[in-house]
Every structure is written in structure tokens, then in C-alpha cells.
């Protein structure tokens, strides 16, 4: 898939979010990605294939927009994930279980999730390879 096509998808998502009167920051983030992606020097697929690409699984129930089926497919190309709660209060930290559920349904393993790595692995900037 070419970057221009990916950018079009991001723009369409922004349109849908706007129609749904979703959060303005979220709409702006999709629009920004749509403007940035076509100007990247490499195809997104090539970057993912090279490794070192991380995506966030947002565990906030209203923002869980990364499907588990995508997680499973993406790990085959070297994409890794982080799980974040988007917590603004201590009690929101309980949301982590929702992100972990997405990761489990997507068959992610510990080595696929940035937030489970050791400090040494983080400093190396890498994750153990999938076998």
C-alpha cells in the first residue's frame, strides 16, 4: 500500500470523526498524519518491515481504535506495541486491563509490547526478535 493511499485513509477517518463530533484533538491528529505521511522518504510498509516501529494500544475504552486483528497481522511485519492507559487520575490506571485484553486477543507476546521490556532492552532501542 502506497503512502498516499494510507494518507487518504487517515483523512477519511478524520472526516468521519468530525461528522461524529469527536474530540477536536483526535481529528487534528488524523489530519496531521494525513499531511505528513505522503512526504515520508520511505513507504510505511518498508519502515515497518525494517523494524523499530511501535504503535500504541490505547486502553481508554472510548479510544480503543486499534483492533486486535491488526495487532496480530502487524507483529508479522516487525511492528511492536505499547499499552497506555491515557490516565489522567490514579483510578484511571485500572484501564490497563482493557489494553492488555486487546493485546491478548491479538496474540501479542511479552516481547511484542514495549511497556514490558527491560531497561536494558529499552536502552538498546530494540526488542527481542520473533522466532
N, C-alpha and C positions, 0 to 999 in steps of 0.2 A: 504494500500500500504506500503510495507516494505521500510526502508531507503535505502537499496541497489538499489532498483528499482528507487527511487527518484534520487539517485546519478547518475545512468545511464542516466536518462533523462537530468540532468544538463550537463553531459559530451557530450551527443548528441547535445544539444543546443550549447555548446561551439564549437563543430566540425562545425556545420552549420554556426555559426558566423564567424569562422575562414575562411571557404570557401567563405563567402561573403565579406571577408576582412574588417570585422567590427573592431571597436575600440579595440586595444590590451588589454586595462584595463578591458573592458567588458568581453572579452574572459577569461582573467585571473580570474575574479570574479566568473564566472561559473565553471571554473576548480577547484578553491579553494573550492567552495561549494561542488562539486562532491567528493573531497578528504575528506572533513570534515564530511559530513552527515552520512556516514556509521559508523563512530566512536562515534556518539552520544549515550549517555547511554539510551535514550528513543526513541521510534518511533516518527517521526514528527507529525503524526496524533494524538498521545496521548498528545504531548505538546500543540498542537492547541486546543484539546478538553478541556485541563485543563485551558485554558485562558491565557491572558498575552502575546499573540503572536501578533505582529504588522508587517504589510507589507507596503511597500511604493508604492504609486501610483505616478510614475514619470511623471510630467506634460510636460516634454520636448517632443515636437512632434516626434522627432527621437528616443526616448527611451520609448515610451508608450507601454511597453510589458506586462502589467498586464491587461488581458481582463476583461471587465465589468461583463461578465457572471461568471467569477471566484470570483469576489468580492461578488456577491450575494450568491453563494454557501458557500464561506468561512465564512461569518458572521454567518451562521447557526451553525458553529462549535466553535464560540467564537473568531475567528480571528478579529482583528481590523486593521485599516489602518491609514497611514499618507499620506498627499498630499504634495509633494515638487515640486518646480519649476526647480530645478537644475540650478538656475540663477547664472550667472557669471557677469552680468551687471544689473543695475537697470531696464532697459527696458525689460529684460527677465522675470521680475516678472509678466508681463501680461500673461505668460503661465499658471498661476494658473487655469485659466478658463478651460483649456484642462483636467487637473486632476479632477476638480470639475465635469466636464461633464462625465468622466468615473465613478466617484462615484455615480452620479445621475442615470446613465444608469444601474448601478449595484444595485440600490435600497438601497444604503447606507444611513443611517440616521446620524444626527449630532453626536450621541453617539458612532457611529462606527468609527469616524475619530479623531485620536489623536490630530491633529492640531486644533480641535475645542473645546478641553476640557478646563476647568478652571484650574487655577494654583493649586487649592486645589486637584482636581482630579488627576492632574499630580503628585503631591507630594505623594498622596496615592498609585500611581502606578497602578491605576485601572480605569476602565470605568464603567459607569452605565450599568447594565446587560440588555440584550434584554428581553422583556417580551413576 
